[in-house]
Amino acid sequence: MLAGLGLMLIVATNLLDVPRPERQLPVALPMIRLEACQIELTPLSNSADFVGSVEYRATVNAEGALSRLTFIRQVGDPPATISMRRLVRLDQFEACVRRWRFGTGGEYRLTLQGGTMSDEWRIRIDRNGKSLRLIVPRRK
């Protein structure tokens, strides 16, 4: 009986010592300074129900400052025939992004998503397989 108990303890100890595979955590995009952007809807948006997104290409210099912000495209609702700029104060978002300081220079892709049917703005920054996501409550 004692021999059986000893064998069970050895087996149990060996099971506890089994190495577990390392879990890969996502690598965050390095940022030096980041602020939550407050973005308002225009009066025209009062008559529209929409959630849409816009994409930008950001060129960042070696010091981490934004040197150029280029509008790439609008995706989703509202339809492409209605400019998101007419419904959303994108100038506020663009001014906010210009105050950020990135960890390294280069090209980044920025996406802003939100609208009247969302309680928040989602901002995503992507570069070389790394990303950073911000969620900012929308002012009512």
C-alpha positions as CSV (number, residue, x, y, z in Angstrom):
1,M,0.0,0.0,0.0
2,L,2.8,2.4,0.9
3,A,4.7,1.6,-2.3
4,G,1.6,2.4,-4.4
5,L,1.2,5.8,-2.6
6,G,4.9,6.6,-3.2
7,L,4.5,5.8,-6.9
8,M,1.4,8.1,-7.1
9,L,3.4,10.9,-5.5
10,I,6.3,10.5,-8.0
11,V,3.8,10.5,-10.9
12,A,2.0,13.6,-9.5
13,T,5.3,15.4,-9.0
14,N,6.4,14.6,-12.5
15,L,3.1,16.0,-13.9
16,L,3.7,19.2,-12.1
17,D,7.2,19.6,-13.5
18,V,6.0,19.3,-17.2
19,P,7.3,22.4,-19.0
20,R,4.5,24.5,-20.4
21,P,4.8,26.2,-23.8
22,E,5.7,29.9,-23.5
23,R,2.7,32.2,-24.3
24,Q,3.5,34.9,-26.8
25,L,2.1,38.2,-25.7
26,P,1.4,40.8,-28.4
27,V,4.1,43.4,-28.8
28,A,2.8,46.9,-28.3
29,L,3.8,49.7,-30.6
30,P,6.2,52.0,-28.7
31,M,4.9,55.6,-28.2
32,I,6.5,58.5,-26.3
33,R,3.5,60.7,-25.9
34,L,-0.1,59.9,-26.7
35,E,-3.4,61.6,-25.8
36,A,-7.0,60.6,-26.1
37,C,-8.5,62.6,-28.9
38,Q,-11.9,64.2,-28.4
39,I,-13.7,64.2,-31.7
40,E,-17.1,65.8,-32.3
41,L,-19.8,65.1,-34.8
42,T,-20.9,68.0,-37.1
43,P,-24.5,69.3,-37.1
44,L,-25.1,67.4,-40.4
45,S,-24.6,64.1,-38.5
46,N,-27.8,64.7,-36.5
47,S,-29.8,63.4,-39.5
48,A,-27.6,60.4,-40.2
49,D,-27.2,57.0,-38.5
50,F,-23.8,55.7,-39.3
51,V,-20.6,54.0,-38.2
52,G,-17.7,54.5,-40.5
53,S,-13.9,54.6,-40.5
54,V,-11.2,56.6,-42.1
55,E,-7.6,55.6,-42.7
56,Y,-4.5,57.8,-42.8
57,R,-0.8,57.3,-43.6
58,A,1.4,59.0,-41.0
59,T,5.0,59.8,-41.8
60,V,7.1,60.2,-38.6
61,N,10.6,61.7,-38.4
62,A,13.5,60.3,-36.5
63,E,12.5,62.4,-33.4
64,G,9.1,60.7,-33.3
65,A,7.2,63.8,-34.5
66,L,4.6,63.6,-37.2
67,S,5.9,65.2,-40.4
68,R,3.0,64.3,-42.7
69,L,-0.6,63.0,-42.3
70,T,-2.2,61.8,-45.5
71,F,-5.8,60.8,-45.8
72,I,-6.0,57.4,-47.6
73,R,-9.6,56.3,-47.7
74,Q,-13.0,56.0,-46.1
75,V,-14.4,52.6,-45.3
76,G,-17.9,51.3,-44.6
77,D,-21.0,53.3,-43.7
78,P,-21.6,56.1,-44.5
79,P,-21.3,55.3,-48.2
80,A,-18.4,56.7,-50.1
81,T,-20.7,59.3,-51.7
82,I,-21.0,61.0,-48.3
83,S,-17.7,62.3,-47.0
84,M,-17.0,61.4,-43.4
85,R,-15.5,64.8,-43.2
86,R,-19.0,66.3,-43.5
87,L,-20.2,64.2,-40.6
88,V,-17.2,64.1,-38.3
89,R,-14.8,66.8,-37.1
90,L,-11.8,65.0,-38.6
91,D,-9.8,68.3,-38.2
92,Q,-10.0,67.6,-34.4
93,F,-8.6,64.1,-34.8
94,E,-5.8,65.3,-37.2
95,A,-4.8,68.1,-34.8
96,C,-4.7,65.6,-31.9
97,V,-2.5,63.1,-33.8
98,R,-0.1,65.9,-34.7
99,R,0.6,66.3,-30.9
100,W,1.6,62.6,-30.5
101,R,5.2,61.5,-30.3
102,F,6.0,58.1,-31.8
103,G,8.7,55.7,-30.5
104,T,10.4,55.4,-33.9
105,G,10.4,57.2,-37.2
106,G,8.8,55.7,-40.3
107,E,5.4,55.1,-41.9
108,Y,2.4,54.3,-39.8
109,R,-1.2,53.5,-40.6
110,L,-3.9,55.2,-38.5
111,T,-7.5,54.2,-38.4
112,L,-10.4,56.1,-36.8
113,Q,-13.7,54.4,-36.4
114,G,-17.0,55.6,-34.9
115,G,-20.2,57.5,-35.6
116,T,-23.7,58.3,-34.4
117,M,-24.4,54.6,-33.8
118,S,-21.4,54.1,-31.6
119,D,-20.7,55.3,-28.0
120,E,-16.9,55.5,-28.6
121,W,-14.2,56.3,-31.1
122,R,-11.7,53.5,-31.8
123,I,-8.3,54.6,-32.9
124,R,-5.7,52.1,-34.2
125,I,-2.1,52.7,-35.0
126,D,-0.2,50.0,-37.0
127,R,3.4,49.6,-38.1
128,N,5.4,46.5,-39.0
129,G,3.0,44.0,-37.4
130,K,2.8,46.0,-34.1
131,S,-0.3,47.9,-33.1
132,L,-1.8,50.1,-30.5
133,R,-5.5,50.6,-29.9
134,L,-7.2,53.4,-28.1
135,I,-10.9,53.6,-27.2
136,V,-12.2,57.1,-26.5
137,P,-15.8,57.7,-25.3
138,R,-17.8,59.8,-27.7
139,R,-19.2,63.1,-26.3
140,K,-23.0,63.2,-26.5
